[in-house]
Amino acid sequence: MKAIILAAGYATRLYPLTENFPKPLLPVGGKPILDWLIEDLQSEVEEFIVVTNHKFAGHFTEWAKRSAIIRILDDGTETNEGRLGAVKDIQLAVASDQGGSDGTSASDYFVMAGDNVLDFSLRPFITFAREKETSCVMCHEEHSIPALQKTAVITVDEDQLITSYEEKPREPKGHLAVPPFYCYRHADILRIQEALEDGCGFDAPGSFAAWLSHKTPMHAYPMPGKRHDIGDMKSYEAVRDSYTGPQ
């Protein structure tokens, strides 16, 4: 399995802290956010493809010198207004991953946002996806309607098979929200272009998962702990000095 880390955002809500420095490399608990994510997954992942923008590519390239299994991919954008969007960044990463007979690697992919701090390990999620033998998402309970209206929402059956999947629904059918962590089987992730041609949104990372769930069976793994989404200065300061890693 390979991992695609989405790190091409501009984090405008954290300005001036991130005006000239990428959010995923901000220090939390004594080291960059990405270090925590990679250290957790390195026993399961053979390569990490970090998709960044052109403005911050130099920062990531310097940071990545510490490990031979980290590859930096510049998506060529330089402004928030000109960003490709998460789904197109995933597509770019897969297209850059040469090696298979069809021109791409035959790997499955773990896809995640690069600005989250977790108090749990992601490794059991990968185990879950291998056992289900489908592409999978993560989910957690959310009972605030305004919060559900701002995220992806799913329903599942007793086997955690996804039965409905909506991005930012006005009237949520359930209370399971989907954070930005996905396990994609090789054959499924190659369908991104098909999804885009079918009208799939490309800004939110969950748009492709939502589209895919209507084309093939997918399962959802219940998130076993807490996720700290670093979106603004308050959320960053809440974990910057107190975080100690997955428990």
N, C-alpha and C positions, 0 to 999 in steps of 0.2 A: 504493500500500500504506500501511496505517496500522499503528502498533505499540501493543499493549496491554502495559503494564508492571505486573506484579503486585507491589504494595508495601503490602498491607494487613495484613501480619503484625505480630506484637508483639515478636519477637526476644527471648524471655524468657531464652534461654541467654546473652545478652550483658548482662544486668542487672548493675550499675546503669547501665551506659553507655547503654542504649537504653530505660530505664524511662520517660523523658520526651522521647526523641528517636528518630526513625525510622532504622533500620539503613541503608536505601538512600541516605541523605544523609550518612552518616559519611564523613569525609575519608580518601581513599586517594591517595597520590602527589600530595598538594597540592590535591585538589578532590573533591567528592562522588562517590560510586560512580556515581550515575546520570549525571553529566556525561560520564564516559568512555563509557558505553553509548550515550547520545544522540549524542554527537559522532561516534562511529563510524558510526551509521546514518542521520544526518540527510540524506545525499545520496540515500538510497533511500526514505525515509519522509516522507509529507506531514504527518502529525500523530502525536504521542505522547499516548496516553491513559493516565495514571498512576492506577491504582486504589489508593486508600489507605483507611484506616479513619478514623472521626470523631475519634479521639484525636489523630492526627497530621496531620489535614487542613490545619491552619493552617501547619505547618512546610512542607508541600509547596506550598501556595498561595503563600507568600512566596518560596520557591525558584524557582517556575515563572515569576515575573514577568520573568525574563531572556529568555524566548523566547515568541513568539506561536504556535509550533507545539506547545506543551506544554499539555495540558488535564488538570486534576486532577478526579478523580471520587471523591467520598466515599461509601463503601459503607454508612455509618451505624452501624457496629459500634464498640464502645468497650472491649471486653475480649477477651482471647485465647479465653476460653471461649465467647464469643458470635460469633466470626468466621463469616463466610459460607462460607468455603472458596474455593479458587482457581478452581474451575470455575464457581461461581456469580458470582464476581467478573468472570470473562471474559464471562459471559452479560450481566451488568450493563453492562459497557463496550460491548458490541455493541448492546444495546438503547438505549443513550444516544446512539448514533452515527447520528443521523437524516439523511435526505437522499435515499434511494432511493425508487423507486415503491412498494416494499413496506413503506415506513416505516423502512428502515435504509439505511445507506450500502452502495454496491455494491463496496466495497473488499475486497481480500484483507487478511489480518491477520498480522502477526508478533507472536507472544506470547512474553514472556520474564519470568523472575523478575528483580526489581530489586536483588538482593543478591549478584550474581556479578561477579568481576573476571577478565578474560580476557587472555591474551597473544596473541590472534589476533583478526582482524576477523570480524564476523558477516555482512558484505556478500556473500561468496561463497556462503553458505548460501542467501540470498535468490535469488541467480542460479541456484543448483542447483534450487530449488523452481520457479522460472519455467520452466526447461528441462524439468523432469519433468512440469509441468502437473498436479500432484497436491498435496494437503496433505502436508507433510513434517515429520519430526522430525530431531533431531541425535542422534548416537550416538558412544560411545567404548568401547574395550576395557576390560573389568574382569574380572579373574580371581579375585578374592576372593569366595568363596561368601557369606560373611556380608554383604559389601557389596552383592552382587547381590540378596540377599533383602530389602534395604531400599530398592530402587529399581525402576524399570521396566526390563524386560529384553526385547529383541527378537531375532529372527533375520531374516536377509535373504537374497535370492538374488544371483546374479552382477550383476544390474542395480540393486542396492540397494533392490529392492522388498521391503517388509516381509512376512514369511511367518508370523510369530507375534509376539504382543505381550502381555506379562503385567505387572501391577503387583505388586511385592513377592512374587515366586513362592517357594514353599518349596523347589522343585526347579527351578532355572533351566534352560531348554532351550538357552541359549547364553551368550555372554559379552559381549554388547553392551548397555551401560547407556544410558539415555536421560536426559540433563540437561534442565533446564527451558527449552528453546528450540524453538519450533514455528512453522511457516509454514502457515497455514490458508487454503484457498480460500474465497471468500465463501459459496458454497452449502453448504460443509461446516460452517462455524462456526455457521450458522443452525440446526444440528441439535442444539444443546446441550439444549434442552428435551426433545426426543425421547429423548436419551441419559439424562437424569435420570429421565424417566418409565419408562425401561427398566431402571432400577436402577444406573446409572453412579454411581460415587463422586464426591463433589464437593469433598473436601478437597485431595487431591493434584492438581496441574495436569495430570499425565500421564494421569489417569483418563479424560478425554474422548478423548484421542488413542488410548488403548488401545481404547475402545469403537468409535471411528470406523474404526480399522484393520480391524475385522471387517465393516464396511459398505461400504467403498470402497477402492480401491487407494491406498496411501501408500508413500512412499519415505523412506529414512534417509540423512542426510548425515554422513560420518565427520568427527568433530571434529578440526580440523587442529592443535590446540595444547592448552594447559593451561587448565583452569578452576579458579579459586580460589573455592570455596564458603565464604563467610564465615558460619559457623554459631556460633562461640564466640569468646572472647577470644583464644585461641591462634591461630586461623586469621586473625583480624583483624590481630593484631600482626605476623603473618608477611608481610603485604603492605602494611601501612599506610604505611611510610616508604620501601619499596624499589620499589614498582610504578611503571612508566614508561609504561604503555599498551600497546595492541596492537602487535605487531612486524610 
